[in-house]
Amino acid sequence: MSAMIRTTGRGTSRRALGLLLELALPAALLIGYGLWSHRAQSFYFPPLGEILEYFRELWLFDRVGSDLVPSLARMLSGYAVSVVLGVAIGLLLGISRVLRTAAEPVVEFLRALPAPALIPLRKRPPRPPLRPPPRPPPRPRPRPRRRPMLEVANLRKVYGPDPHAAPAVADLSFTVADREFVCILGSSGCGKTTMLRCLSGLIPSTSGQISLRGKPVTGPPEDMAFVFQDYSRSLLPWMTVRRNVAFPLRYKGVDRREAEALTDEALDAVGLAGRGNRYPWQLSGGMQQRVAIARALAYRPSVLLMDEPFASVDAQTRSGLEDLLLGVWKRYGITVLFVTHDIDEAVYLADRVLVLRPPANVGHQVTVNLPRDRDQVETKAHPEFGRLRGELFAALDGGPVAA
């Protein structure tokens, strides 16, 4: 009896020792992992606290409804479908010998495959990590200066053979940065149009240098477009709107399919998507100017020169065309040099305004620090708009400019 008791006691002690070891080993592993992960601070081995916090969020918050419940529903629905199909197919194979004979090769093939090979796989976006590792703050980098797109140095233009005659443009120098919107403001007869014709290579300059992307301009550059002041004379009346817009592309070597795509995109950008089959004389003045702008955009220029393009339209149409031009400038990311004699228009459109005094030379320049999302009402009611307007008016008048 005593021997049985001793044997039973030894067995109980061994079971207790085994149970203690079974509990102590995982506990020791967890404690060791916790100490190591806390000290290592590894992103791939998060501390136990983070794991428990993630587990708590999974069960106590919306992660159950978004992750766990759909997974269980898919598993149960798949199990139910497999049971129904398996029972139905098994009954058919048991009843019909013909079906059983026909299906036997397929069954033998599937039986030889391991079970995981039959699980359908679907790519899912990776789950975000528990907590991303802390990153050092980025080093501040100096803002890169925009490189000049257009450079004009000591430009001079004299009409006629006499070099000592009165110049139309005298010692004109300025630069325009890439994707900058610059307005040239000046009174009538100060040489604005002559300057644009020299910049575009349509007429040669008497002296000075004009550079586009660092290359001298000796003729009309391929990546420059010109929107003239008299839009009605720049459009071909015997061609439809679509053919007018696509006309310059044939000289650029663009194939027909690409030309059609560029034309459609340009007409859509200026709001004339449904008027491509009309003729210019069937459109209003504002729409004809939109066609001229679309023709320039379809050419995909880097620089867009505009010579008082809105001078011949009414005030309401002018406001709409100004907003249209700002939208196109932002959409295409081009450099715009816009000539005007309207102070409000220059301040509303530009990043920078250059004031020309006859003969054309830069007498004053103003940087427009208004918010770039311009609005015809809010922008023109801004105090800075009024201050810039007064400064430019004084510069045009030739009087002292307020600092």
ABEGO torsion letter per residue (X at the ends): XAAAAAAAAAAAAAAAAAAAAAAAAAAAAAAAAAAAAAAAGBAABBBAAAAAAAAAAAAABAAAAAAAAAAAAAAAAAAAAAAAAAAAAAAAAAABAAAAAAAAAAAAAAAABBAAAABBBBBBBBBBBABBBBBBBBBBBBBBBBBBABBBBGBBBBBEABAABBBABBGBBBBBBBGBBBBBBBBBGAGAAAAAAAAAGABBBABEBBBBGGBBBABBBAABBBBBABAAAABBAABBAAAAAAAAAAAAGBBAAAAAAAAAAAAAAAGAAAAAABBAAABBAAAAAAAAAAAAAAAGBABBBBBGAAAABBAAAAAAAAAAAAAAAAAAGBBBBBBBABAAAAAAABABBBBBBOBBBBABBBBBABBABBBAAAAAABAAAAAAAAAAAAAAAGBBBBX
